[in-house]
Amino acid sequence: MAMSQQNSLVPVETPSPDTANNFIDLEDGGYTTLYLFSLVPRTAPKLGISYNTDLSLSNANGHFSHAIVSMYLDHFVGKREGAKTFFLYMEVGRAFNRPIWSGLEPVDFRSRSATIREWLTECETSHPNCWRSPKPDVQLATRILDIQELETDLYSINLVSTKGIDLYSRPYMVLTHVWGGVELPCKTTKSNIAKYSDGGIDFDSLPKTFQDAVRLTVAIGFRYLWIDSLCIIQDDTEDWQRESAKMAAIYGAGTITLSATSAEDSHGGCGLSPKIESVTRFCSTDPGRPDFAVKKRKQPPYRWVDTIEIQLRDEPVRKRAWILQEQILSRRILHATYSQFVWECNSIQEREDGTAYDQKTYLPPDKAWRTRDRGFPQKILDGGNGKLDIFKFEKRWWWDCVDDYMKRSLTRTSDQYAALAGIVQFHQDISGNRPIIGLWERHLTLHLSWKVYHDPREHKTPLPDRADCRPSWTWMSFPHGSVNISPPDWGELTVEKPRVGDLGIVYQAKILNTDIKWSGEPLTSDPSGSTINIRGFMRRMRKPKPYRTAMHSRLRLDPGVTDEGGECGEYDTFALFAYVRSPVLINLPPTITTAYLVVQAIGLEEDGIYRRIGEHAVTEDFDMNGSPDYVPEGVQRDITLV
């Protein structure tokens, strides 16, 4: 069949049976017989046939080295298109000899594991972007599961110390899964760790997801498996905080991260069911033509967009806060869905049946952040000119992660810090910047101007009184699931002081000191005693009236703040930074926007101790030819934010 790199949609009349070639029954779809090539049922009014070869790949000679033809049949009734649509995928090349296309039922997961080994071999030998691993001096997991198969489906499972095991050179698998609302039947505690280490763990005591992970680990030839609930002592706070802080290294050094993508909880399994979608294979009688196979597929959400990202975006793992860092930090992810495996690394994405294959390419930072590509930070270093624009990195990629993180669910709100610790550590390693509890030391005055929104219809987590939440200056003091966080309104500003005609920051408050105090392990414990000392200009403001000469944003109090500004309705504000923007319309002057924190004194004002209760911004016309040193209105003061 000639294949064209374009789509077509042509209504056709029903041919006679003599003109048809091979066929496949689609009785449950309402058609008696579907003919390939003609793809027209024996009895039907009219059909629209369209095909798509956009996913096919050409080799250096211009020939298809990975050929996929997606065919769509639309049943037309009069002038309207009917609801019945068939999606048929025909593939010859890269995935054709995989067990999933064998047409045999059942297809054993052990035979399917050959595809995983094929992916891994290709990645380890041909994907330089996937060779990243933590520095050898970075501590990895303290414990890991040592698995050996004694006989078919009979396993020896021991929780062992990693001392003496070089996990930088020995392959190991990491499991990421949704715990769900059910109690785990098997987890490591102070009372059973000796038993798990000396006597081993009974395979039958493991939930199905863990059992499938054990089977897959052995099937692809690995010996070691890391599962959070078994390799971390769950009722030991110090051990839990210490091991949680290693997440960046554990997932970064792991050979493969196995994601139980479709499972709602630990009993859902890893898609090892032998019930694979039925396949019909066709053998060509012409030596010059290839064989092919056909199977039905569900209609994707968008007709011409059947990407892996769309396939995975509504899966249970995409809704859990803990799993965000596991997805970002892993070099390679094997998604175990109920229909098939999906491979994802920093170089390619591919379905087990080959019907979706995407070769990732380097994107410049100003475009890559929009894709939320989990390999984006590494690509900034390895791709292009190898330089990292820290400012763009933080104001785009970091705050995009924060937005995604806060929209995901977290069973225990006390995990707020630990569930993000791996991403924080990774960001620190990439940028060299120091973390300040969800913010960053470099450009801290800009980060402090984050915004927060609460919708009672969306957020079910109770919203406490903000007076009880410390430190007030970080978005992380809000209980997870109680609010949405938006990044500071930085516009298109730059960090350099502008010359005449340039745009950017013209004023910043001065950070005098940051005192970050963790109750236990840094990044994973409670930081409520942390403070920031800052010097800048304070002024009292009322909520702006509808008509002002300056353009004010709404003076917004944070959710949970009960203070109403006293009898006069006035609030103390502290200027964080100011930046100049170009005019929206021709012949208008540039504008300057000053970002403020709305603050409230704790104790006497002369003590200089304040907490954040909101944010505000004022935009005014600005003369670029005037004084280059802009100073906000108000009185300069040194204050401590708590």
C-alpha positions as CSV (number, residue, x, y, z in Angstrom):
1,M,0.0,0.0,0.0
2,A,1.4,3.4,-0.9
3,M,1.7,5.6,2.1
4,S,1.5,9.4,2.0
5,Q,2.5,11.8,4.8
6,Q,-0.9,13.5,4.7
7,N,-4.5,12.9,5.8
8,S,-7.4,12.4,3.5
9,L,-11.1,12.0,3.9
10,V,-13.1,10.7,0.8
11,P,-16.7,9.4,0.7
12,V,-16.8,6.1,-1.3
13,E,-19.5,3.8,-2.6
14,T,-19.8,0.2,-1.5
15,P,-17.8,-2.1,-3.9
16,S,-18.8,-5.6,-4.9
17,P,-17.5,-8.4,-2.7
18,D,-15.3,-9.5,-5.7
19,T,-13.2,-6.4,-5.3
20,A,-12.5,-6.9,-1.6
21,N,-9.4,-8.5,-0.2
22,N,-8.8,-9.6,3.4
23,F,-11.4,-9.0,6.1
24,I,-11.9,-8.9,9.9
25,D,-15.2,-9.2,11.7
26,L,-16.5,-6.2,13.6
27,E,-19.9,-7.6,14.5
28,D,-20.0,-5.8,17.8
29,G,-19.6,-2.5,16.0
30,G,-22.7,-3.0,13.9
31,Y,-21.0,-3.9,10.6
32,T,-21.0,-7.5,9.3
33,T,-17.6,-7.5,7.6
34,L,-14.8,-4.9,7.2
35,Y,-12.5,-5.3,4.2
36,L,-8.9,-4.1,4.5
37,F,-7.6,-1.9,1.7
38,S,-11.1,-1.2,0.5
39,L,-12.2,-1.1,4.2
40,V,-15.9,-1.0,3.2
41,P,-18.6,-3.2,4.7
42,R,-20.8,-5.3,2.4
43,T,-23.9,-3.4,3.3
44,A,-23.6,0.3,4.2
45,P,-24.9,3.5,2.8
46,K,-21.7,5.6,2.5
47,L,-18.4,5.7,4.4
48,G,-15.7,8.2,4.8
49,I,-12.3,6.6,4.8
50,S,-9.3,8.6,6.2
51,Y,-5.8,7.5,7.0
52,N,-2.9,9.0,8.8
53,T,0.8,8.1,8.5
54,D,2.2,11.0,10.6
55,L,3.7,8.6,13.1
56,S,5.8,6.8,10.5
57,L,9.5,7.4,10.5
58,S,11.9,7.6,7.5
59,N,15.4,6.3,7.5
60,A,18.4,8.1,5.8
61,N,17.4,6.7,2.4
62,G,13.9,8.1,2.7
63,H,12.2,4.7,3.2
64,F,9.9,4.0,6.0
65,S,11.8,2.2,8.8
66,H,8.8,2.3,11.1
67,A,5.5,2.3,9.3
68,I,2.2,2.9,11.0
69,V,-1.1,3.5,9.1
70,S,-4.1,4.6,11.2
71,M,-7.4,4.1,9.4
72,Y,-10.7,5.7,10.4
73,L,-14.1,4.8,9.1
74,D,-16.9,7.3,9.6
75,H,-20.5,6.2,8.9
76,F,-22.4,8.9,7.1
77,V,-26.2,9.0,7.4
78,G,-27.5,11.7,5.0
79,K,-25.6,14.9,5.6
80,R,-24.6,14.0,9.1
81,E,-21.8,11.9,10.3
82,G,-22.8,8.9,12.4
83,A,-21.5,8.2,15.9
84,K,-19.9,4.8,15.0
85,T,-16.2,5.2,14.2
86,F,-13.6,2.4,13.9
87,F,-10.0,3.0,14.6
88,L,-7.7,0.5,12.9
89,Y,-3.9,0.5,13.4
90,M,-1.7,-1.3,10.9
91,E,2.0,-1.5,11.7
92,V,4.9,-3.1,9.8
93,G,8.4,-2.7,11.1
94,R,9.7,-1.8,14.5
95,A,7.1,-3.5,16.7
96,F,5.7,-6.1,14.3
97,N,7.5,-9.1,15.8
98,R,6.7,-8.2,19.4
99,P,4.5,-10.7,21.3
100,I,1.6,-8.2,21.6
101,W,1.2,-8.5,17.8
102,S,1.4,-12.3,17.7
103,G,-2.3,-12.9,17.6
104,L,-2.0,-15.6,20.2
105,E,-4.1,-15.7,23.3
106,P,-3.1,-15.5,26.1
107,V,0.1,-13.6,25.7
108,D,2.3,-14.3,28.7
109,F,4.0,-11.3,30.4
110,R,7.3,-13.2,30.4
111,S,7.3,-13.2,26.6
112,R,6.3,-9.5,26.7
113,S,9.3,-8.7,28.9
114,A,11.5,-9.2,25.8
115,T,10.1,-5.9,24.6
116,I,11.2,-4.2,27.8
117,R,14.7,-5.6,27.5
118,E,14.8,-4.4,23.9
119,W,13.8,-0.8,25.0
120,L,16.4,-0.8,27.8
121,T,19.2,-2.1,25.5
122,E,18.4,0.6,23.0
123,C,18.3,3.3,25.7
124,E,21.6,2.3,27.3
125,T,23.5,2.1,24.0
126,S,21.9,4.8,21.9
127,H,20.4,7.6,24.1
128,P,23.0,9.9,25.6
129,N,20.3,12.1,27.2
130,C,19.3,9.1,29.3
131,W,22.8,8.4,30.8
132,R,22.4,11.0,33.5
133,S,22.8,9.6,37.1
134,P,23.5,11.2,40.5
135,K,27.1,11.9,41.5
136,P,28.8,8.9,43.0
137,D,29.1,10.7,46.4
138,V,25.3,11.1,46.7
139,Q,23.7,8.7,49.2
140,L,21.2,6.3,47.8
141,A,18.6,4.1,49.5
142,T,19.7,2.5,52.8
143,R,17.7,-0.7,52.0
144,I,16.5,-2.5,49.0
145,L,14.7,-5.7,48.1
146,D,16.9,-8.6,47.0
147,I,14.8,-10.9,44.8
148,Q,15.6,-14.3,43.4
149,E,13.3,-16.8,41.6
150,L,13.6,-20.2,43.1
151,E,11.2,-21.9,40.6
152,T,8.4,-20.7,38.4
153,D,6.4,-18.0,40.4
154,L,8.2,-18.9,43.6
155,Y,10.4,-16.1,44.9
156,S,12.9,-15.4,47.7
157,I,12.4,-11.7,48.8
158,N,14.7,-10.2,51.4
159,L,15.0,-6.6,52.7
160,V,18.8,-6.0,52.7
161,S,21.2,-3.2,53.5
162,T,22.7,-1.5,50.5
163,K,26.2,-1.5,52.1
164,G,28.4,-3.4,49.8
165,I,26.0,-3.1,46.9
166,D,27.1,-0.6,44.2
167,L,23.7,0.7,43.1
168,Y,25.5,3.0,40.6
169,S,26.6,-0.1,38.6
170,R,24.1,-2.7,39.6
171,P,20.7,-2.4,37.8
172,Y,17.7,-1.9,40.0
173,M,14.0,-1.2,39.5
174,V,12.0,1.4,41.4
175,L,8.2,1.1,41.8
176,T,5.9,4.1,41.8
177,H,2.3,3.5,42.6
178,V,-0.8,5.0,44.1
179,W,-1.3,3.9,47.7
180,G,-5.0,4.6,47.5
181,G,-7.5,4.7,50.4
182,V,-6.8,1.1,51.5
183,E,-4.4,0.0,54.2
184,L,-1.3,-1.6,52.8
185,P,-1.3,-5.3,53.9
186,C,2.5,-5.4,53.9
187,K,4.8,-2.5,55.0
188,T,8.0,-2.3,57.0
189,T,7.8,-1.2,60.6
190,K,10.1,-1.2,63.6
191,S,8.5,-4.5,64.7
192,N,8.9,-6.5,61.5
193,I,12.1,-5.1,59.9
194,A,14.2,-7.9,61.5
195,K,11.9,-10.5,60.2
196,Y,11.9,-9.0,56.7
197,S,15.7,-8.8,56.7
198,D,16.5,-12.3,58.2
199,G,13.5,-14.4,57.3
200,G,12.4,-12.7,54.1
201,I,9.0,-11.5,52.9
202,D,6.2,-13.9,52.0
203,F,5.3,-13.3,48.3
204,D,1.6,-14.1,49.0
205,S,1.5,-11.4,51.7
206,L,2.2,-8.7,49.1
207,P,-0.6,-6.8,47.4
208,K,-1.0,-7.5,43.7
209,T,0.9,-4.4,42.5
210,F,3.9,-5.4,44.5
211,Q,3.7,-9.0,43.3
212,D,3.6,-7.9,39.7
213,A,6.6,-5.6,40.3
214,V,8.5,-8.6,41.7
215,R,7.6,-10.7,38.6
216,L,8.7,-8.0,36.2
217,T,12.0,-7.4,38.1
218,V,12.9,-11.0,37.7
219,A,11.6,-11.3,34.1
220,I,13.8,-8.6,32.7
221,G,16.9,-9.9,34.6
222,F,17.2,-7.6,37.6
223,R,17.8,-8.7,41.2
224,Y,17.0,-5.5,43.1
225,L,13.7,-3.7,43.6
226,W,13.0,-0.5,45.6
227,I,9.4,0.0,47.0
228,D,8.9,2.9,49.4
229,S,6.6,1.2,51.9
230,L,9.0,-1.8,52.2
231,C,12.3,0.0,52.0
232,I,11.5,2.8,54.5
233,I,10.5,2.2,58.1
234,Q,7.0,3.6,58.1
235,D,6.6,4.2,61.8
236,D,10.1,5.7,62.3
237,T,9.9,9.5,61.7
238,E,13.7,10.0,61.5
239,D,14.2,7.1,59.0
240,W,11.2,8.3,57.0
241,Q,12.4,11.8,56.7
242,R,16.0,10.8,56.0
243,E,15.0,8.3,53.2
244,S,12.4,10.7,51.7
245,A,15.1,13.3,51.3
246,K,17.0,10.9,49.0
247,M,14.2,10.6,46.5
248,A,16.1,12.6,43.8
249,A,19.0,10.2,44.0
250,I,16.9,7.0,44.4
251,Y,14.8,7.7,41.3
252,G,17.7,9.3,39.3
253,A,20.0,6.4,39.8
254,G,17.3,3.7,39.2
255,T,17.7,1.8,36.0
256,I,13.9,1.7,35.3
257,T,11.0,3.2,37.2
258,L,8.0,0.9,37.0
259,S,4.8,2.9,37.2
260,A,1.6,1.1,38.1
261,T,-0.1,3.7,35.9
262,S,-3.6,2.4,35.7
263,A,-3.9,1.1,39.3
264,E,-6.2,3.0,41.7
265,D,-4.4,1.4,44.7
266,S,-1.8,-1.2,45.6
267,H,-4.2,-4.0,44.7
268,G,-4.6,-2.9,41.1
269,G,-1.6,-4.6,39.6
270,C,0.8,-3.7,36.8
271,G,-1.2,-4.8,33.8
272,L,0.2,-8.3,33.5
273,S,-3.2,-9.7,32.6
274,P,-3.0,-12.1,29.7
275,K,-6.1,-10.5,28.2
276,I,-4.5,-8.6,25.4
277,E,-6.5,-6.9,22.7
278,S,-7.3,-9.4,19.9
279,V,-5.1,-9.2,16.8
280,T,-5.6,-10.5,13.3
281,R,-2.5,-11.2,11.3
282,F,-2.4,-11.2,7.5
283,C,0.3,-12.9,5.4
284,S,1.0,-11.5,2.0
285,T,1.0,-13.9,-1.0
286,D,3.1,-11.4,-2.9
287,P,6.8,-11.7,-1.9
288,G,7.2,-8.0,-2.6
289,R,4.6,-6.9,-0.1
290,P,4.9,-7.1,3.7
291,D,2.7,-9.0,6.1
292,F,0.5,-6.9,8.4
293,A,-1.7,-7.2,11.4
294,V,-4.8,-5.3,12.5
295,K,-6.7,-4.7,15.7
296,K,-9.4,-2.4,16.9
297,R,-8.7,0.6,19.1
298,K,-10.8,2.9,21.2
299,Q,-11.4,6.3,19.7
300,P,-8.9,8.8,21.1
301,P,-10.2,12.0,22.7
302,Y,-9.1,14.0,19.6
303,R,-9.5,12.6,16.2
304,W,-6.0,13.3,14.8
305,V,-4.2,13.4,18.1
306,D,-3.6,10.0,19.7
307,T,-0.5,10.8,21.7
308,I,1.0,8.9,24.6
309,E,0.6,12.1,26.8
310,I,-3.2,12.1,26.0
311,Q,-3.4,8.4,26.8
312,L,-1.7,8.8,30.2
313,R,-2.9,12.2,31.4
314,D,-6.1,10.9,33.2
315,E,-4.5,7.8,34.7
316,P,-4.5,7.5,38.5
317,V,-0.8,8.2,38.9
318,R,-1.2,11.6,37.3
319,K,-3.4,12.7,40.1
320,R,-1.1,12.0,43.0
321,A,1.3,14.6,44.4
322,W,4.0,12.1,45.5
323,I,4.3,10.7,42.0
324,L,5.1,14.1,40.3
325,Q,8.7,14.0,41.6
326,E,9.0,10.3,40.7
327,Q,8.0,11.1,37.1
328,I,10.4,14.1,36.8
329,L,13.4,12.5,38.5
330,S,13.4,9.1,36.7
331,R,15.6,8.5,33.6
332,R,13.3,5.8,32.3
333,I,9.7,5.0,33.1
334,L,7.9,1.8,32.2
335,H,4.2,2.7,32.4
336,A,2.2,-0.5,33.2
337,T,-1.3,0.3,31.9
338,Y,-4.1,-2.3,31.7
339,S,-3.9,-2.5,27.9
340,Q,-0.1,-2.5,27.3
341,F,3.3,-1.3,28.4
342,V,4.4,2.2,27.5
343,W,8.1,3.2,27.5
344,E,9.2,6.7,28.3
345,C,12.7,8.0,28.6
346,N,14.5,11.3,27.9
347,S,14.8,10.3,24.2
348,I,11.7,8.4,23.1
349,Q,8.2,7.5,24.0
350,E,6.6,4.3,22.6
351,R,3.7,2.1,23.1
352,E,4.3,-1.7,23.3
353,D,2.3,-2.2,20.1
354,G,4.3,0.6,18.3
355,T,1.1,2.6,17.4
356,A,2.6,5.6,19.1
357,Y,6.3,6.4,18.8
358,D,7.8,9.8,19.5
359,Q,11.5,10.8,19.3
360,K,12.1,13.6,21.7
361,T,14.3,16.4,20.5
362,Y,16.0,19.3,22.3
363,L,13.8,22.3,22.8
364,P,15.1,25.8,23.8
365,P,14.2,26.7,27.4
366,D,11.5,29.3,26.4
367,K,9.6,26.5,24.6
368,A,10.5,23.3,26.5
369,W,9.0,24.5,29.8
370,R,5.6,24.7,28.1
371,T,5.6,20.9,27.4
372,R,6.4,20.1,31.1
373,D,8.9,17.7,29.7
374,R,10.2,15.9,32.8
375,G,13.7,15.9,31.2
376,F,13.6,19.6,30.6
377,P,16.2,20.7,33.2
378,Q,18.7,18.2,31.9
379,K,18.1,19.2,28.3
380,I,18.9,22.8,29.2
381,L,22.4,21.6,30.3
382,D,22.9,19.0,27.5
383,G,21.2,20.6,24.6
384,G,21.7,23.9,22.7
385,N,24.8,25.8,24.0
386,G,24.7,24.0,27.4
387,K,24.0,27.2,29.3
388,L,21.3,27.4,31.9
389,D,19.2,30.6,32.1
390,I,18.5,30.3,35.9
391,F,16.0,33.2,35.8
392,K,13.8,31.6,33.1
393,F,14.3,28.2,34.6
394,E,12.9,29.3,38.0
395,K,10.1,31.6,36.8
396,R,8.8,29.1,34.3
397,W,9.7,25.4,35.0
398,W,9.8,25.7,38.8
399,W,6.4,27.5,39.1
400,D,4.9,25.2,36.6
401,C,5.9,22.3,38.8
402,V,4.4,24.1,41.8
403,D,1.1,24.6,40.0
404,D,0.9,20.9,39.0
405,Y,2.0,19.7,42.5
406,M,-0.7,21.7,44.3
407,K,-3.5,20.4,42.0
408,R,-2.6,16.8,42.8
409,S,-4.0,14.9,45.8
410,L,-2.0,14.1,48.9
411,T,-3.4,11.6,51.5
412,R,-1.6,13.1,54.4
413,T,-1.2,16.9,54.4
414,S,1.9,16.4,56.7
415,D,3.7,15.0,53.6
416,Q,3.5,18.5,51.9
417,Y,7.3,19.1,52.2
418,A,8.6,15.5,51.8
419,A,6.5,14.9,48.6
420,L,8.3,17.8,46.9
421,A,11.8,17.3,48.4
422,G,13.1,15.3,45.5
423,I,12.2,18.0,42.9
424,V,13.7,20.7,45.2
425,Q,17.0,18.7,45.5
426,F,17.1,18.2,41.7
427,H,16.4,21.9,41.1
428,Q,19.2,22.8,43.5
429,D,21.7,20.4,41.8
430,I,20.8,21.8,38.4
431,S,20.8,25.5,39.2
432,G,23.1,25.8,42.2
433,N,20.5,27.9,43.9
434,R,19.6,27.5,47.6
435,P,16.0,26.4,48.4
436,I,14.0,28.7,50.8
437,I,11.0,26.5,51.6
438,G,9.3,26.4,48.2
439,L,11.1,29.6,47.1
440,W,14.7,30.3,46.0
441,E,17.5,32.4,47.5
442,R,18.5,34.0,44.1
443,H,15.7,36.4,43.1
444,L,14.0,35.8,46.5
445,T,12.2,39.2,46.5
446,L,10.5,38.1,43.2
447,H,9.5,34.7,44.5
448,L,7.9,36.2,47.6
449,S,5.1,37.7,45.5
450,W,3.3,34.4,44.7
451,K,-0.5,34.5,44.5
452,V,-3.0,32.2,46.1
453,Y,-6.6,31.4,45.3
454,H,-9.3,29.3,47.1
455,D,-12.5,27.9,45.6
456,P,-14.8,26.1,48.1
457,R,-16.3,24.1,45.2
458,E,-12.8,22.7,44.3
459,H,-10.8,22.6,47.5
460,K,-12.2,20.2,50.1
461,T,-9.2,20.4,52.5
462,P,-10.3,22.6,55.5
463,L,-8.7,26.1,55.4
464,P,-7.2,27.0,58.7
465,D,-6.8,30.5,60.1
466,R,-3.7,32.0,58.5
467,A,-2.5,33.2,61.9
468,D,-1.8,29.6,62.7
469,C,0.3,28.9,59.6
470,R,4.0,29.5,59.7
471,P,6.0,30.6,57.9
472,S,3.4,32.9,56.4
473,W,5.7,34.0,53.6
474,T,5.8,30.7,51.7
475,W,2.9,29.1,49.8
476,M,3.9,25.8,51.4
477,S,2.4,26.8,54.7
478,F,-1.1,26.2,53.2
479,P,-2.4,22.7,53.7
480,H,-2.1,20.7,50.5
481,G,-5.3,20.6,48.6
482,S,-6.8,23.7,50.3
483,V,-5.7,26.3,47.6
484,N,-4.3,26.9,44.2
485,I,-0.9,28.7,43.9
486,S,0.0,31.0,41.0
487,P,3.4,32.3,40.1
488,P,4.5,35.9,40.7
489,D,3.4,38.3,37.9
490,W,6.8,38.7,36.4
491,G,5.6,39.5,32.9
492,E,8.5,39.7,30.4
493,L,10.9,41.4,32.8
494,T,14.6,40.7,33.0
495,V,16.9,40.6,36.0
496,E,19.2,43.3,34.8
497,K,18.7,47.0,35.6
498,P,17.3,48.6,32.4
499,R,18.9,51.4,30.4
500,V,16.8,54.0,28.7
501,G,14.4,52.2,26.3
502,D,15.0,48.8,28.0
503,L,12.5,46.9,30.1
504,G,13.1,45.1,33.4
505,I,13.5,45.5,37.1
506,V,14.3,49.0,38.5
507,Y,13.9,48.3,42.2
508,Q,14.3,45.3,44.6
509,A,14.0,45.2,48.3
510,K,17.2,43.9,50.0
511,I,17.3,40.5,51.7
512,L,19.3,40.9,54.9
513,N,19.1,37.3,56.2
514,T,17.2,34.1,55.9
515,D,17.0,31.8,58.9
516,I,15.6,28.4,57.8
517,K,15.0,26.0,60.7
518,W,13.8,22.5,60.2
519,S,12.4,20.4,63.1
520,G,14.2,17.3,61.7
521,E,15.6,16.4,58.3
522,P,16.0,19.4,55.9
523,L,13.4,19.6,53.2
524,T,11.1,16.9,54.7
525,S,10.3,18.1,58.2
526,D,8.4,21.1,59.7
527,P,10.0,24.5,59.0
528,S,7.5,26.7,61.0
529,G,10.2,28.6,62.9
530,S,11.9,30.0,59.8
531,T,12.2,33.8,59.2
532,I,13.3,36.3,56.5
533,N,14.9,39.7,57.4
534,I,14.3,42.2,54.6
535,R,14.9,45.9,54.0
536,G,12.5,48.0,51.9
537,F,9.8,50.6,51.8
538,M,6.5,50.4,53.7
539,R,3.3,52.4,53.3
540,R,-0.3,52.1,54.4
541,M,-2.9,51.5,51.7
542,R,-6.6,51.2,51.5
543,K,-8.4,48.9,49.1
544,P,-8.4,51.0,45.8
545,K,-11.6,52.7,44.8
546,P,-13.1,51.9,41.3
547,Y,-11.5,55.0,39.7
548,R,-7.9,56.0,40.3
549,T,-5.3,57.7,38.3
550,A,-3.0,54.7,38.9
551,M,-4.0,51.2,37.8
552,H,-4.2,49.0,40.9
553,S,-4.7,45.3,41.0
554,R,-7.1,44.2,43.6
555,L,-5.6,44.3,47.1
556,R,-6.0,40.6,47.8
557,L,-6.0,39.0,51.2
558,D,-4.9,35.5,51.4
559,P,-7.5,32.8,52.1
560,G,-8.0,32.2,55.8
561,V,-7.1,35.8,56.8
562,T,-9.8,37.2,59.0
563,D,-8.5,40.8,59.6
564,E,-10.4,43.5,57.8
565,G,-7.9,46.3,58.0
566,G,-9.3,47.9,61.1
567,E,-11.8,50.7,61.3
568,C,-10.2,52.6,58.4
569,G,-9.8,49.6,56.2
570,E,-6.1,50.3,55.8
571,Y,-3.3,47.8,55.5
572,D,0.5,47.9,55.8
573,T,2.2,47.0,52.6
574,F,5.9,46.3,51.8
575,A,7.4,47.0,48.4
576,L,9.2,43.9,47.1
577,F,10.2,44.9,43.6
578,A,9.2,47.2,40.7
579,Y,9.6,46.6,36.9
580,V,9.0,48.6,33.8
581,R,6.8,47.4,30.9
582,S,6.5,48.6,27.3
583,P,3.2,50.3,26.4
584,V,0.4,48.1,25.1
585,L,-0.6,50.7,22.5
586,I,1.5,53.0,20.3
587,N,2.1,56.6,21.6
588,L,1.5,55.6,25.2
589,P,4.2,55.9,27.9
590,P,5.8,52.8,29.5
591,T,4.4,51.7,32.8
592,I,6.0,50.7,36.1
593,T,4.5,48.0,38.3
594,T,5.4,47.8,42.0
595,A,4.6,44.5,43.7
596,Y,3.8,44.6,47.4
597,L,3.2,42.2,50.2
598,V,0.3,43.0,52.5
599,V,1.6,42.5,56.0
600,Q,0.3,42.6,59.6
601,A,2.4,43.4,62.6
602,I,2.8,40.8,65.3
603,G,3.1,42.6,68.7
604,L,4.3,46.2,68.6
605,E,5.1,47.8,65.3
606,E,8.5,49.0,66.5
607,D,9.5,45.3,67.0
608,G,9.4,45.0,63.2
609,I,7.9,41.5,63.2
610,Y,5.3,40.9,60.5
611,R,3.4,38.1,58.8
612,R,2.1,38.0,55.3
613,I,-1.7,38.4,54.9
614,G,-2.0,39.1,51.2
615,E,-0.4,40.7,48.1
616,H,-1.0,43.8,45.9
617,A,0.4,45.6,42.9
618,V,0.2,49.2,41.6
619,T,0.8,50.1,38.0
620,E,1.6,53.8,36.9
621,D,3.0,55.7,34.0
622,F,6.8,55.8,34.0
623,D,9.2,58.3,32.5
624,M,12.2,56.3,31.1
625,N,14.2,59.5,30.6
626,G,13.8,60.6,34.2
627,S,15.9,59.6,37.2
628,P,17.3,56.1,36.7
629,D,16.9,55.3,40.4
630,Y,13.3,54.5,41.2
631,V,12.2,54.4,44.9
632,P,8.7,53.3,45.9
633,E,6.6,55.6,48.1
634,G,6.8,55.0,51.8
635,V,9.3,54.8,54.7
636,Q,12.3,52.5,54.5
637,R,12.3,49.9,57.2
638,D,14.0,46.6,58.2
639,I,11.4,44.0,59.1
640,T,11.3,40.3,59.9
641,L,8.8,38.1,58.1
642,V,7.6,35.1,60.1
